[in-house]
């Protein structure tokens, strides 16, 4: 937030104070805004505790400040007022009675249990917050500490929020709080799935997701959230894999973070990154927002975590005793969709992650030897759509996480050469097919005396594939191809 934006926000808060003071309504700024203010991380989200009916007060504020009223929690009386559409400032109103300390004792962590009277916010050095649990001291020491032993029993989502806050702030969860998390870890399954999704996405948007997945597992939260992952622990794989299925999946997340330049990897180096496909175009593609709170990078990491989710279910041993996981991509895609539906992810998010899991072996299957054909590249992007680039990166991360410390630079270069070639040829194919179209359905029906129907669509698809592959270059060759197809009856 710039200096001018901070000044504008303070001005708005002071006007809110004047408005509420006229109604003899005591109000305090509480929670994360105070924490962030002391940390120099000012935000546009402000929690305000008011003496009285928070819902009616928020409604009056929205009308008088030309804002938008949003009911967040009718049972607990929490509402949001959005003021200043340019900066999307959120003011969340809740009620307290008696003293402000009675409100703070119900909060989760000490660093969020501070309050400042509305109208007193000027500079951090001049603030004198109500701080009954020494939250400012914990803020200085970078510690996450519960306000009371009942914090997690009162609201299970706080179990996940503790880890997310530690990750966002780069803080440490102190031992007593860790012990309480382990004690209550199973109750995370009782938290509202919409809130779980929000917390998970905020964690997956951070650059050390793989590390915090390991931490979540140590605390008992990861498998409590996704019981399907527990089945992959200890599931051995063929010798090409260094880790069991569970650790391989977590390491794949770490490798994704490495390849997309978010973090280092224990077994990675600069030479590996220099060989990996990367460009401003790829960066822009992976940064695209998919739904509220998610982008392609965060969902790529989610796909990495789930890409082998069905291996325990599909594991068999062949005559030599070698483990096989036939059908694990298809079954895994189905399981992944079910998990994400349960956690209330959006349809767009589920569709992308499902594609990642279903097609993650596809890049390695594009050719038996050497580089893939033009048709293979065309069909790959035809089938994977706008997830094609994402899947290439998942496949590369999957390979690194398979070999771990035993990864061969020679083999890595080969994998990256394949990915670079596929991306380069795909770009050429796109330039050959768009916007130029040699023939349309009317041309086919008129030339070959055919009627409209599915056959025309199939013929056009085959023409487009041949055009993208560079096999035809004009209308005459396109019509000749259709004639040959009809003559040989080679339509699937």
DAVENGI-V525810 format. One record per backbone hydrogen bond with DSSP energy under -0.5 kcal/mol. NH is the residue of the N-H (numbers start at 1). CO is the residue of the C=O. Records with the same first field share a line. If there is no record, write none. Layout:
NH: CO + CO
This chain:
6: 2
7: 3
8: 4
9: 5
10: 6
11: 7
12: 8
13: 9
14: 10
15: 11
16: 12
17: 13
18: 14
19: 15
20: 16
21: 17
22: 18
23: 19 + 20
24: 21
25: 20
26: 24
28: 49
29: 116
30: 28 + 47
31: 112 + 114
33: 30
34: 31
35: 31
36: 32
37: 33
38: 34
39: 35
40: 37
41: 36
46: 44 + 90
47: 30
48: 46 + 92
49: 28
50: 48 + 94
51: 26
52: 50 + 96
54: 52
57: 53
58: 54
59: 55
60: 56
61: 57
62: 58
63: 59
64: 60
65: 61
66: 63
67: 62
68: 82
70: 80
72: 70 + 78
73: 78
77: 73
78: 73
79: 93
80: 70
81: 91
82: 68
83: 81 + 89
87: 84
88: 84
89: 83 + 84
90: 44
91: 81 + 89
92: 46 + 90
93: 79 + 91
94: 48
96: 50
102: 99
103: 99 + 100
104: 100
105: 101
106: 103
107: 104
110: 145
112: 109
113: 110
115: 130
116: 29
118: 27
120: 117
122: 120
126: 123
127: 123 + 124
130: 115
131: 129
134: 131
138: 134
139: 135
140: 136
141: 137
142: 139
143: 138
144: 172
145: 143
147: 108
151: 148
154: 150
155: 151
158: 155
159: 156
160: 156
161: 157
162: 158
163: 159
164: 160
165: 161
166: 162
167: 163
168: 164
169: 165
170: 166
171: 166
172: 142
174: 144 + 172
177: 174
178: 174
179: 175
180: 176
181: 177
182: 178
183: 179
184: 180
185: 181
187: 184
188: 185
189: 186
190: 187
191: 188
195: 192
196: 192
197: 193
198: 194
199: 195
200: 196
201: 197
202: 198
203: 199
204: 200
205: 201
206: 203
209: 206
212: 208
213: 209
214: 210
215: 211
216: 212
217: 213
218: 214
219: 215
220: 217
221: 216
222: 216
225: 221
226: 222
229: 226
230: 226 + 227
231: 227 + 228
232: 229
233: 230
235: 232
236: 234
241: 238
242: 402
245: 235
246: 232
248: 244
249: 245
250: 246
251: 247
252: 248
253: 249
254: 250
255: 251
256: 252
257: 253
258: 254
259: 255
260: 256
261: 258
262: 257
263: 257
268: 265
273: 269
274: 270
275: 271
276: 272
283: 279
284: 280
285: 281
286: 282
287: 283
288: 285
290: 294
291: 294
294: 291
296: 288
297: 286
299: 295
300: 296
301: 297
302: 298
303: 299
304: 300
305: 301
306: 302
307: 303
309: 306
311: 308
314: 310
315: 311
316: 324
318: 322
321: 318
324: 316
328: 325
331: 327
332: 328
333: 329
334: 330
335: 331
336: 332
337: 333
338: 334
339: 335
340: 336
341: 337
342: 338
343: 339
344: 341
345: 340
350: 346
351: 347
352: 348
353: 349
354: 350
355: 351
356: 352
357: 353
358: 354
359: 355
360: 356 + 357
362: 359
363: 359
365: 361 + 362
366: 363
377: 373
378: 374
379: 375
380: 376
381: 377
382: 378
383: 379
384: 380
385: 381
387: 384
388: 385
391: 387
392: 388
393: 389
394: 390
395: 391
396: 392
397: 393
398: 394
399: 395
400: 396
401: 397
402: 398 + 399
403: 399
404: 400
406: 403
407: 404
412: 408
413: 409
414: 410
415: 411
416: 412
417: 413
418: 414
419: 415
420: 416
421: 417
422: 418
423: 419
424: 420
425: 421
426: 422
427: 423
428: 424
429: 425
430: 426
431: 427
432: 428
433: 429
434: 430
444: 440
445: 441
446: 442
447: 443
448: 444
449: 445
450: 445
456: 453
457: 453
458: 454
459: 455
460: 456
461: 457
462: 458
463: 459
464: 460
465: 461
466: 462
467: 463
468: 464
469: 465
470: 467
471: 466
472: 466
478: 474
479: 475
480: 476
481: 477
482: 478
483: 479
484: 480
485: 481
486: 482
487: 483
488: 484
489: 485
490: 485
492: 490
